[in-house]
Amino acid sequence: MPQGAEWLVILAIVVLVFGAAKLPDLARGTGQALRIFKAETKGLRDDEDKDDKKKPTTPTGELNAADTRLDDVAEGEIVEDRRENNA
């Protein structure tokens, strides 16, 4: 981790590269980008929490006791479509 004198050297290099006039704009843009990133990650976490609450207790497409023709169901076949075709 940089200490006192090393931070001064880093600051001097940044001023030389970007110029003193551009530093406030650079800091403002960085702050806005971090705020947007923080808001988006919070939104994703909130969406995941909502999705976790809405998940069904049994996985979709899982066969249950009401399905009568279990032996001729192909692997990966969508069971709901099969029942509609047989009806």
Secondary structure, DSSP 8 states (H G I E B T S, - for coil): ---HHHHHHHHHHHHHHH-TTTHHHHHHHHHHHHHHHHHHHHHHHHHHHHHHHH--SS-TT---TT----TT--TT--HHHHHHHH-
